[in-house]
Amino acid sequence: MVQPEIPKNEQQRLEALKSFNVLDTLEEKEYDAITRIAADICNTPMALVSLVDEDRQWFKSHHGIDATETPRDLAFCAHAINTPDSLLLVNDASKDERFSDNPLVTGGPSVQFYAGAPLNTNEGESIGTLCVIDTKPRAEFTERQQASLKDLADQVMAQLELRRQHIKEKIINEELRIKNNQLKHLSYRMAHDMKTPLLGISSVIGFIKEDYSDFFKDTEIPNYLGIINNRVEYMESLINGIINYNSITNAEIKIESFTISKEIQAVLQDQANKSKVNLKLEGCDQTINHSLNSFHQIFRDLISNSIKFTNKSDIEIEVSYKENEDFHFFEYEDNGPGISEKYWEKVFALFEKLSIEDANDTGIGLTTIKVLIEKLGGTIEIGNRKDKEEGVHFSFTLSKNLV
């Protein structure tokens, strides 16, 4: 018996094999189906998906044989991985000097015919074989059978590559989860460490205005204090916006049943200056299944912006709803100053502002809405109100096919 040679790229080959995290896993129907088909096409009683590690060949699938592994020194497949570009064909093992006294030939399972198609990774390492085995010598193994065995070996590798990709995605998702948690903790820390001194500055400004106003009433100092106070308010709004952004974008999606009109009206009731708002709803008396928290956040930010940036004493807000098989469609309009077309893309970018004077405009609100809608499988667009001189118009969708 001739023992199989160790491939020159053995270390890389073993690392590639381990990257699939498949050794010693349970049987899976996808691989069992391939070995069953291979045995049928090649007219053999046995077929194996065999993976060769340091000291054994382990069978991910074993059709027609009960064994789950054998020593590497005895493995036909350990020879096959040394010729990754071609099949290893052994027509009569009892007459082949490499295998004639092999215990797998002289004893159970009495291997006489063997054909193994190497399982090659995308990087070129051969990690095992898809092989078929017969207990009788075979004088012929047709080109069609050989081609089919190679094709099925490619299908085994396709399954393994999908498995490896899934593992990579799980690792990436876990890393993202850890980083998101770190970012969340940073937000809470920032809220404590930055908002406290800002509150102190605001308080000191208030004390100065109250206790020393007579000393500088005819100076520019009140204007300077106003500028400082405006910047403090901006920083507080910015911190709150970042915390809110991180909280929303990292929150889990929970699907609930709710009525659109009822929830929009509930959002409005929580707003300051709600009495100034005339709310008109069209087609919104519908009950849908979606993320209620996300729905609240979207309309909370939209309505808040309409109130915050209005140039009218009476605020008009119109919301309409339609649907099809895959999406919920919403249109939102107000009678405010609107947004110039040259800023339509800019308003959705994080920290982008249309005004440097307004402490309420942090450039986070519409970014939060866009990220949240995209997380819910939808899109959002901005425009001006149809047939109106002023006002903003948002149209957005929410997917019905949330997992």
LOZA-325174 format. One record per residue (C-alpha): x, y, z; residue number from 0; residue in three letters. Coordinates in Angstrom, 2 decimals. Layout:
{{X, Y, Z}, NUM, "ALA"}
...
//
This chain:
{{0.00, 0.00, 0.00}, 0, "MET"}
{{1.26, 3.46, -0.94}, 1, "VAL"}
{{0.40, 6.17, 1.56}, 2, "GLN"}
{{-0.90, 9.43, 0.09}, 3, "PRO"}
{{1.51, 12.32, -0.25}, 4, "GLU"}
{{0.94, 15.48, 1.74}, 5, "ILE"}
{{0.03, 18.35, -0.62}, 6, "PRO"}
{{2.55, 21.18, -0.88}, 7, "LYS"}
{{-0.13, 23.68, 0.15}, 8, "ASN"}
{{-1.25, 21.58, 3.12}, 9, "GLU"}
{{-1.35, 24.43, 5.62}, 10, "GLN"}
{{-3.42, 26.66, 3.37}, 11, "GLN"}
{{-5.62, 23.69, 2.47}, 12, "ARG"}
{{-6.37, 22.90, 6.12}, 13, "LEU"}
{{-7.09, 26.55, 6.88}, 14, "GLU"}
{{-9.52, 26.63, 3.96}, 15, "ALA"}
{{-11.22, 23.46, 5.20}, 16, "LEU"}
{{-11.62, 24.88, 8.71}, 17, "LYS"}
{{-13.07, 28.11, 7.32}, 18, "SER"}
{{-16.22, 26.21, 6.31}, 19, "PHE"}
{{-16.80, 25.10, 9.92}, 20, "ASN"}
{{-18.35, 21.89, 8.59}, 21, "VAL"}
{{-16.32, 19.09, 10.18}, 22, "LEU"}
{{-18.31, 16.90, 12.61}, 23, "ASP"}
{{-21.59, 18.64, 11.84}, 24, "THR"}
{{-24.90, 16.82, 11.48}, 25, "LEU"}
{{-26.11, 15.32, 8.22}, 26, "GLU"}
{{-27.89, 17.72, 5.86}, 27, "GLU"}
{{-30.39, 16.83, 3.14}, 28, "LYS"}
{{-28.68, 19.05, 0.54}, 29, "GLU"}
{{-25.50, 16.94, 0.65}, 30, "TYR"}
{{-27.37, 13.65, 1.02}, 31, "ASP"}
{{-29.34, 14.46, -2.14}, 32, "ALA"}
{{-26.10, 14.97, -4.06}, 33, "ILE"}
{{-24.56, 11.65, -2.98}, 34, "THR"}
{{-27.82, 9.85, -3.78}, 35, "ARG"}
{{-27.89, 11.37, -7.27}, 36, "ILE"}
{{-24.18, 10.62, -7.80}, 37, "ALA"}
{{-24.67, 6.96, -6.91}, 38, "ALA"}
{{-27.65, 6.73, -9.23}, 39, "ASP"}
{{-25.92, 8.38, -12.21}, 40, "ILE"}
{{-22.73, 6.39, -11.76}, 41, "CYS"}
{{-24.57, 3.15, -10.97}, 42, "ASN"}
{{-22.63, 2.50, -7.76}, 43, "THR"}
{{-23.87, 1.30, -4.36}, 44, "PRO"}
{{-21.91, 3.95, -2.46}, 45, "MET"}
{{-21.21, 7.67, -2.72}, 46, "ALA"}
{{-19.50, 10.02, -0.27}, 47, "LEU"}
{{-18.83, 13.69, 0.36}, 48, "VAL"}
{{-15.41, 13.22, 1.92}, 49, "SER"}
{{-13.38, 15.96, 3.62}, 50, "LEU"}
{{-9.71, 15.34, 4.37}, 51, "VAL"}
{{-8.31, 16.96, 7.53}, 52, "ASP"}
{{-4.98, 16.40, 9.36}, 53, "GLU"}
{{-5.35, 12.70, 10.15}, 54, "ASP"}
{{-8.66, 11.43, 8.76}, 55, "ARG"}
{{-11.22, 11.65, 6.02}, 56, "GLN"}
{{-14.62, 12.61, 7.41}, 57, "TRP"}
{{-17.86, 12.07, 5.53}, 58, "PHE"}
{{-20.32, 14.95, 5.43}, 59, "LYS"}
{{-22.64, 12.60, 3.55}, 60, "SER"}
{{-22.38, 8.83, 3.24}, 61, "HIS"}
{{-24.77, 7.02, 0.90}, 62, "HIS"}
{{-24.76, 3.23, 1.05}, 63, "GLY"}
{{-22.21, 2.98, 3.87}, 64, "ILE"}
{{-22.51, 3.40, 7.64}, 65, "ASP"}
{{-18.99, 4.65, 8.34}, 66, "ALA"}
{{-18.55, 8.38, 9.06}, 67, "THR"}
{{-14.74, 8.56, 8.81}, 68, "GLU"}
{{-11.57, 6.57, 8.13}, 69, "THR"}
{{-7.86, 7.20, 8.80}, 70, "PRO"}
{{-6.25, 9.52, 6.28}, 71, "ARG"}
{{-3.48, 7.01, 5.55}, 72, "ASP"}
{{-6.07, 4.60, 4.14}, 73, "LEU"}
{{-8.15, 7.17, 2.27}, 74, "ALA"}
{{-8.43, 7.04, -1.51}, 75, "PHE"}
{{-9.61, 10.67, -1.27}, 76, "CYS"}
{{-6.28, 11.66, 0.31}, 77, "ALA"}
{{-4.71, 10.65, -3.01}, 78, "HIS"}
{{-7.37, 12.45, -5.04}, 79, "ALA"}
{{-6.70, 15.86, -3.46}, 80, "ILE"}
{{-3.19, 15.75, -4.96}, 81, "ASN"}
{{-4.67, 15.99, -8.46}, 82, "THR"}
{{-7.18, 18.84, -8.04}, 83, "PRO"}
{{-7.60, 19.34, -11.79}, 84, "ASP"}
{{-8.74, 15.83, -12.62}, 85, "SER"}
{{-10.72, 12.85, -11.39}, 86, "LEU"}
{{-8.96, 10.04, -9.61}, 87, "LEU"}
{{-10.12, 6.79, -11.26}, 88, "LEU"}
{{-9.30, 3.37, -9.84}, 89, "VAL"}
{{-10.95, 0.70, -11.99}, 90, "ASN"}
{{-9.71, -2.30, -9.98}, 91, "ASP"}
{{-8.16, -1.52, -6.60}, 92, "ALA"}
{{-7.07, -5.14, -6.05}, 93, "SER"}
{{-4.67, -4.79, -9.00}, 94, "LYS"}
{{-3.47, -1.27, -8.19}, 95, "ASP"}
{{-0.20, -1.26, -6.21}, 96, "GLU"}
{{-1.29, 1.86, -4.33}, 97, "ARG"}
{{-4.37, 0.13, -2.88}, 98, "PHE"}
{{-4.17, -3.65, -3.35}, 99, "SER"}
{{-3.38, -4.39, 0.31}, 100, "ASP"}
{{-5.38, -1.46, 1.71}, 101, "ASN"}
{{-7.69, -2.66, 4.53}, 102, "PRO"}
{{-10.57, -0.79, 2.85}, 103, "LEU"}
{{-10.00, -3.06, -0.18}, 104, "VAL"}
{{-9.19, -6.38, 1.50}, 105, "THR"}
{{-11.85, -5.93, 4.19}, 106, "GLY"}
{{-14.98, -3.83, 4.63}, 107, "GLY"}
{{-16.30, -1.97, 2.72}, 108, "PRO"}
{{-14.44, -3.93, 0.01}, 109, "SER"}
{{-13.60, -1.04, -2.29}, 110, "VAL"}
{{-12.83, -2.29, -5.79}, 111, "GLN"}
{{-13.84, 0.64, -8.00}, 112, "PHE"}
{{-13.34, 4.28, -7.01}, 113, "TYR"}
{{-13.94, 7.59, -8.79}, 114, "ALA"}
{{-13.31, 10.84, -6.91}, 115, "GLY"}
{{-13.91, 14.40, -8.11}, 116, "ALA"}
{{-11.88, 16.89, -6.02}, 117, "PRO"}
{{-13.73, 19.57, -4.06}, 118, "LEU"}
{{-11.81, 22.73, -4.89}, 119, "ASN"}
{{-12.38, 26.08, -3.19}, 120, "THR"}
{{-12.58, 29.35, -5.11}, 121, "ASN"}
{{-8.98, 29.95, -4.02}, 122, "GLU"}
{{-7.82, 26.62, -5.49}, 123, "GLY"}
{{-7.35, 24.45, -2.39}, 124, "GLU"}
{{-8.63, 20.86, -2.64}, 125, "SER"}
{{-10.36, 19.99, 0.65}, 126, "ILE"}
{{-11.85, 16.59, -0.23}, 127, "GLY"}
{{-13.87, 14.80, -2.87}, 128, "THR"}
{{-17.25, 13.73, -4.05}, 129, "LEU"}
{{-16.59, 10.06, -4.73}, 130, "CYS"}
{{-18.48, 6.99, -5.87}, 131, "VAL"}
{{-17.50, 3.45, -4.85}, 132, "ILE"}
{{-18.34, -0.05, -6.09}, 133, "ASP"}
{{-17.57, -3.45, -4.57}, 134, "THR"}
{{-16.85, -4.81, -8.06}, 135, "LYS"}
{{-14.17, -3.73, -10.53}, 136, "PRO"}
{{-15.37, -1.47, -13.34}, 137, "ARG"}
{{-13.86, -1.62, -16.79}, 138, "ALA"}
{{-15.69, 1.45, -17.94}, 139, "GLU"}
{{-16.68, 4.79, -16.42}, 140, "PHE"}
{{-18.18, 6.84, -19.22}, 141, "THR"}
{{-17.25, 10.42, -20.05}, 142, "GLU"}
{{-20.84, 11.40, -19.31}, 143, "ARG"}
{{-20.61, 9.88, -15.82}, 144, "GLN"}
{{-17.27, 11.60, -15.24}, 145, "GLN"}
{{-18.68, 14.96, -16.30}, 146, "ALA"}
{{-21.74, 14.48, -14.10}, 147, "SER"}
{{-19.56, 13.62, -11.10}, 148, "LEU"}
{{-17.52, 16.81, -11.62}, 149, "LYS"}
{{-20.71, 18.87, -11.94}, 150, "ASP"}
{{-22.08, 17.41, -8.73}, 151, "LEU"}
{{-18.77, 18.12, -6.99}, 152, "ALA"}
{{-19.21, 21.75, -8.04}, 153, "ASP"}
{{-22.65, 21.69, -6.42}, 154, "GLN"}
{{-21.13, 20.40, -3.17}, 155, "VAL"}
{{-18.68, 23.29, -3.25}, 156, "MET"}
{{-21.49, 25.74, -3.99}, 157, "ALA"}
{{-23.24, 24.54, -0.83}, 158, "GLN"}
{{-20.03, 24.83, 1.17}, 159, "LEU"}
{{-19.29, 28.32, -0.18}, 160, "GLU"}
{{-22.81, 29.41, 0.80}, 161, "LEU"}
{{-22.13, 28.02, 4.26}, 162, "ARG"}
{{-18.85, 29.92, 4.52}, 163, "ARG"}
{{-20.48, 33.14, 3.30}, 164, "GLN"}
{{-23.21, 32.72, 5.91}, 165, "HIS"}
{{-20.54, 32.29, 8.59}, 166, "ILE"}
{{-18.78, 35.47, 7.41}, 167, "LYS"}
{{-22.07, 37.37, 7.49}, 168, "GLU"}
{{-22.77, 36.15, 11.02}, 169, "LYS"}
{{-19.32, 37.31, 12.12}, 170, "ILE"}
{{-19.81, 40.71, 10.45}, 171, "ILE"}
{{-23.27, 41.07, 11.99}, 172, "ASN"}
{{-21.91, 40.22, 15.41}, 173, "GLU"}
{{-19.11, 42.76, 14.98}, 174, "GLU"}
{{-21.68, 45.36, 13.91}, 175, "LEU"}
{{-23.84, 44.49, 16.92}, 176, "ARG"}
{{-20.87, 45.00, 19.25}, 177, "ILE"}
{{-19.94, 48.30, 17.57}, 178, "LYS"}
{{-23.55, 49.49, 17.69}, 179, "ASN"}
{{-23.69, 48.71, 21.40}, 180, "ASN"}
{{-20.44, 50.60, 21.89}, 181, "GLN"}
{{-21.88, 53.54, 19.96}, 182, "LEU"}
{{-25.04, 53.41, 22.05}, 183, "LYS"}
{{-23.01, 53.47, 25.26}, 184, "HIS"}
{{-20.96, 56.35, 23.86}, 185, "LEU"}
{{-24.19, 58.25, 23.20}, 186, "SER"}
{{-25.36, 57.81, 26.78}, 187, "TYR"}
{{-21.96, 58.87, 28.07}, 188, "ARG"}
{{-21.99, 61.90, 25.81}, 189, "MET"}
{{-25.45, 62.81, 27.06}, 190, "ALA"}
{{-24.16, 62.85, 30.62}, 191, "HIS"}
{{-20.71, 64.32, 30.09}, 192, "ASP"}
{{-21.69, 67.04, 27.61}, 193, "MET"}
{{-25.21, 68.04, 28.57}, 194, "LYS"}
{{-24.26, 68.73, 32.20}, 195, "THR"}
{{-21.68, 71.46, 31.44}, 196, "PRO"}
{{-23.97, 72.91, 28.76}, 197, "LEU"}
{{-26.71, 73.21, 31.36}, 198, "LEU"}
{{-24.22, 74.97, 33.62}, 199, "GLY"}
{{-23.31, 77.47, 30.87}, 200, "ILE"}
{{-26.97, 78.16, 30.17}, 201, "SER"}
{{-27.61, 78.73, 33.87}, 202, "SER"}
{{-24.67, 81.12, 34.22}, 203, "VAL"}
{{-25.90, 83.15, 31.23}, 204, "ILE"}
{{-29.32, 83.36, 32.84}, 205, "GLY"}
{{-27.79, 84.57, 36.13}, 206, "PHE"}
{{-25.68, 87.21, 34.34}, 207, "ILE"}
{{-28.68, 88.55, 32.44}, 208, "LYS"}
{{-30.76, 88.71, 35.60}, 209, "GLU"}
{{-28.22, 90.06, 38.11}, 210, "ASP"}
{{-26.02, 92.31, 35.97}, 211, "TYR"}
{{-28.31, 93.58, 33.25}, 212, "SER"}
{{-28.04, 97.18, 34.47}, 213, "ASP"}
{{-24.26, 97.17, 34.08}, 214, "PHE"}
{{-24.24, 96.42, 30.37}, 215, "PHE"}
{{-27.67, 97.42, 29.09}, 216, "LYS"}
{{-26.13, 99.94, 26.70}, 217, "ASP"}
{{-23.39, 97.60, 25.47}, 218, "THR"}
{{-23.06, 94.71, 23.00}, 219, "GLU"}
{{-22.73, 92.21, 25.84}, 220, "ILE"}
{{-26.43, 91.12, 25.74}, 221, "PRO"}
{{-25.97, 90.26, 22.06}, 222, "ASN"}
{{-22.84, 88.23, 22.83}, 223, "TYR"}
{{-24.67, 86.39, 25.61}, 224, "LEU"}
{{-27.50, 85.69, 23.19}, 225, "GLY"}
{{-25.06, 84.19, 20.68}, 226, "ILE"}
{{-23.52, 81.99, 23.39}, 227, "ILE"}
{{-26.97, 80.86, 24.53}, 228, "ASN"}
{{-27.96, 80.11, 20.92}, 229, "ASN"}
{{-24.87, 77.90, 20.49}, 230, "ARG"}
{{-25.64, 76.10, 23.76}, 231, "VAL"}
{{-29.16, 75.38, 22.54}, 232, "GLU"}
{{-27.74, 74.09, 19.26}, 233, "TYR"}
{{-25.32, 71.76, 21.05}, 234, "MET"}
{{-28.12, 70.42, 23.24}, 235, "GLU"}
{{-30.28, 69.80, 20.16}, 236, "SER"}
{{-27.33, 68.15, 18.39}, 237, "LEU"}
{{-26.62, 65.80, 21.30}, 238, "ILE"}
{{-30.28, 64.87, 21.62}, 239, "ASN"}
{{-30.46, 64.28, 17.87}, 240, "GLY"}
{{-27.42, 61.99, 17.83}, 241, "ILE"}
{{-28.76, 59.98, 20.76}, 242, "ILE"}
{{-32.14, 59.70, 19.08}, 243, "ASN"}
{{-30.53, 58.73, 15.74}, 244, "TYR"}
{{-28.45, 55.94, 17.32}, 245, "ASN"}
{{-31.38, 54.67, 19.36}, 246, "SER"}
{{-33.72, 54.51, 16.35}, 247, "ILE"}
{{-31.33, 53.00, 13.84}, 248, "THR"}
{{-30.26, 50.25, 16.26}, 249, "ASN"}
{{-33.71, 49.38, 17.59}, 250, "ALA"}
{{-35.30, 46.04, 16.76}, 251, "GLU"}
{{-38.36, 46.04, 14.49}, 252, "ILE"}
{{-41.53, 44.86, 16.22}, 253, "LYS"}
{{-44.61, 44.33, 14.05}, 254, "ILE"}
{{-47.97, 45.43, 15.46}, 255, "GLU"}
{{-51.49, 46.06, 14.18}, 256, "SER"}
{{-52.65, 49.72, 14.29}, 257, "PHE"}
{{-54.94, 52.22, 12.59}, 258, "THR"}
{{-53.06, 54.88, 10.62}, 259, "ILE"}
{{-55.31, 57.87, 11.37}, 260, "SER"}
{{-55.49, 57.11, 15.08}, 261, "LYS"}
{{-51.71, 56.94, 15.47}, 262, "GLU"}
{{-51.02, 60.10, 13.43}, 263, "ILE"}
{{-53.50, 61.99, 15.60}, 264, "GLN"}
{{-51.84, 60.57, 18.72}, 265, "ALA"}
{{-48.45, 61.82, 17.50}, 266, "VAL"}
{{-49.90, 65.28, 16.92}, 267, "LEU"}
{{-51.35, 65.42, 20.43}, 268, "GLN"}
{{-47.84, 65.07, 21.89}, 269, "ASP"}
{{-46.53, 68.08, 19.94}, 270, "GLN"}
{{-46.09, 71.58, 21.31}, 271, "ALA"}
{{-48.28, 74.17, 19.54}, 272, "ASN"}
{{-50.62, 71.39, 18.39}, 273, "LYS"}
{{-53.51, 73.85, 18.52}, 274, "SER"}
{{-51.99, 75.70, 15.55}, 275, "LYS"}
{{-52.18, 72.58, 13.34}, 276, "VAL"}
{{-55.05, 71.78, 10.99}, 277, "ASN"}
{{-54.60, 68.07, 10.17}, 278, "LEU"}
{{-56.28, 66.57, 7.11}, 279, "LYS"}
{{-56.15, 62.81, 6.54}, 280, "LEU"}
{{-57.13, 61.04, 3.33}, 281, "GLU"}
{{-57.49, 57.25, 3.04}, 282, "GLY"}
{{-55.94, 56.84, 6.49}, 283, "CYS"}
{{-58.79, 54.93, 8.18}, 284, "ASP"}
{{-56.90, 51.71, 7.44}, 285, "GLN"}
{{-55.49, 49.16, 9.86}, 286, "THR"}
{{-52.04, 47.89, 8.91}, 287, "ILE"}
{{-49.42, 45.55, 10.36}, 288, "ASN"}
{{-46.10, 47.31, 10.72}, 289, "HIS"}
{{-43.58, 48.77, 13.15}, 290, "SER"}
{{-45.61, 51.12, 15.33}, 291, "LEU"}
{{-42.56, 52.65, 17.03}, 292, "ASN"}
{{-41.02, 53.43, 13.65}, 293, "SER"}
{{-44.31, 54.83, 12.35}, 294, "PHE"}
{{-44.52, 57.14, 15.37}, 295, "HIS"}
{{-40.93, 58.31, 14.91}, 296, "GLN"}
{{-41.40, 59.11, 11.21}, 297, "ILE"}
{{-44.52, 61.22, 11.76}, 298, "PHE"}
{{-43.17, 62.74, 14.98}, 299, "ARG"}
{{-40.20, 64.15, 13.08}, 300, "ASP"}
{{-42.25, 65.25, 10.06}, 301, "LEU"}
{{-44.91, 67.02, 12.14}, 302, "ILE"}
{{-42.28, 68.51, 14.45}, 303, "SER"}
{{-40.45, 69.98, 11.43}, 304, "ASN"}
{{-43.70, 71.42, 10.05}, 305, "SER"}
{{-44.33, 73.19, 13.36}, 306, "ILE"}
{{-40.71, 74.16, 13.98}, 307, "LYS"}
{{-39.97, 75.71, 10.60}, 308, "PHE"}
{{-43.33, 77.23, 9.74}, 309, "THR"}
{{-43.77, 80.80, 8.59}, 310, "ASN"}
{{-47.55, 80.72, 9.13}, 311, "LYS"}
{{-49.76, 81.32, 12.14}, 312, "SER"}
{{-51.97, 78.40, 11.03}, 313, "ASP"}
{{-50.22, 75.20, 10.02}, 314, "ILE"}
{{-51.85, 72.91, 7.46}, 315, "GLU"}
{{-50.73, 69.29, 7.29}, 316, "ILE"}
{{-52.17, 66.79, 4.82}, 317, "GLU"}
{{-51.45, 63.03, 4.89}, 318, "VAL"}
{{-52.77, 60.55, 2.32}, 319, "SER"}
{{-52.39, 56.76, 2.18}, 320, "TYR"}
{{-52.58, 54.08, -0.53}, 321, "LYS"}
{{-51.26, 50.54, -0.82}, 322, "GLU"}
{{-50.51, 47.72, -3.21}, 323, "ASN"}
{{-49.44, 44.11, -2.72}, 324, "GLU"}
{{-45.91, 44.94, -1.58}, 325, "ASP"}
{{-45.88, 48.50, -0.19}, 326, "PHE"}
{{-47.69, 51.10, 1.89}, 327, "HIS"}
{{-47.61, 54.53, 0.17}, 328, "PHE"}
{{-47.75, 57.78, 2.14}, 329, "PHE"}
{{-47.78, 61.41, 1.04}, 330, "GLU"}
{{-47.13, 64.21, 3.51}, 331, "TYR"}
{{-47.61, 67.93, 2.80}, 332, "GLU"}
{{-47.55, 71.16, 4.79}, 333, "ASP"}
{{-48.01, 74.85, 4.00}, 334, "ASN"}
{{-44.64, 75.98, 5.31}, 335, "GLY"}
{{-41.88, 77.73, 3.36}, 336, "PRO"}
{{-40.91, 74.52, 1.56}, 337, "GLY"}
{{-37.40, 73.51, 0.55}, 338, "ILE"}
{{-35.67, 74.75, -2.58}, 339, "SER"}
{{-35.01, 72.02, -5.16}, 340, "GLU"}
{{-31.24, 72.58, -4.97}, 341, "LYS"}
{{-31.34, 71.32, -1.36}, 342, "TYR"}
{{-33.49, 68.20, -1.92}, 343, "TRP"}
{{-30.57, 65.78, -1.76}, 344, "GLU"}
{{-28.69, 67.75, 0.88}, 345, "LYS"}
{{-31.48, 67.63, 3.49}, 346, "VAL"}
{{-31.15, 63.85, 3.85}, 347, "PHE"}
{{-27.39, 63.93, 4.54}, 348, "ALA"}
{{-26.31, 63.67, 8.18}, 349, "LEU"}
{{-25.45, 67.05, 9.78}, 350, "PHE"}
{{-26.29, 68.96, 6.58}, 351, "GLU"}
{{-28.16, 72.18, 7.40}, 352, "LYS"}
{{-29.99, 74.77, 5.35}, 353, "LEU"}
{{-29.36, 77.55, 7.86}, 354, "SER"}
{{-26.47, 78.30, 10.19}, 355, "ILE"}
{{-28.53, 80.61, 12.41}, 356, "GLU"}
{{-31.26, 78.22, 13.51}, 357, "ASP"}
{{-30.29, 76.34, 16.69}, 358, "ALA"}
{{-33.16, 73.92, 16.10}, 359, "ASN"}
{{-31.77, 72.72, 12.78}, 360, "ASP"}
{{-29.09, 70.11, 13.52}, 361, "THR"}
{{-29.25, 68.33, 10.17}, 362, "GLY"}
{{-30.21, 65.04, 11.85}, 363, "ILE"}
{{-34.02, 64.88, 11.75}, 364, "GLY"}
{{-34.60, 64.07, 8.06}, 365, "LEU"}
{{-31.54, 61.82, 8.02}, 366, "THR"}
{{-33.10, 59.81, 10.83}, 367, "THR"}
{{-36.36, 59.51, 8.88}, 368, "ILE"}
{{-34.55, 58.37, 5.70}, 369, "LYS"}
{{-32.43, 55.77, 7.50}, 370, "VAL"}
{{-35.48, 54.46, 9.35}, 371, "LEU"}
{{-37.61, 54.21, 6.19}, 372, "ILE"}
{{-34.81, 52.38, 4.35}, 373, "GLU"}
{{-34.47, 50.03, 7.31}, 374, "LYS"}
{{-38.17, 49.28, 6.82}, 375, "LEU"}
{{-37.61, 48.41, 3.15}, 376, "GLY"}
{{-38.89, 51.70, 1.76}, 377, "GLY"}
{{-37.78, 54.90, 0.07}, 378, "THR"}
{{-38.51, 58.61, 0.57}, 379, "ILE"}
{{-38.56, 61.51, -1.88}, 380, "GLU"}
{{-39.00, 65.24, -1.42}, 381, "ILE"}
{{-40.67, 67.86, -3.59}, 382, "GLY"}
{{-42.90, 70.91, -3.47}, 383, "ASN"}
{{-46.66, 70.84, -3.04}, 384, "ARG"}
{{-48.56, 70.34, -6.25}, 385, "LYS"}
{{-50.40, 73.43, -7.48}, 386, "ASP"}
{{-49.28, 75.38, -4.38}, 387, "LYS"}
{{-46.88, 78.31, -4.13}, 388, "GLU"}
{{-45.47, 77.22, -0.77}, 389, "GLU"}
{{-45.07, 74.03, 1.22}, 390, "GLY"}
{{-43.12, 70.82, 1.24}, 391, "VAL"}
{{-44.19, 67.45, -0.11}, 392, "HIS"}
{{-42.76, 64.10, 1.05}, 393, "PHE"}
{{-43.71, 60.78, -0.50}, 394, "SER"}
{{-42.46, 57.59, 1.10}, 395, "PHE"}
{{-43.08, 53.85, 1.10}, 396, "THR"}
{{-42.88, 51.14, 3.73}, 397, "LEU"}
{{-42.43, 47.53, 2.72}, 398, "SER"}
{{-45.08, 44.96, 3.61}, 399, "LYS"}
{{-42.50, 42.18, 3.44}, 400, "ASN"}
{{-40.57, 42.69, 6.66}, 401, "LEU"}
{{-38.92, 39.58, 8.07}, 402, "VAL"}
//
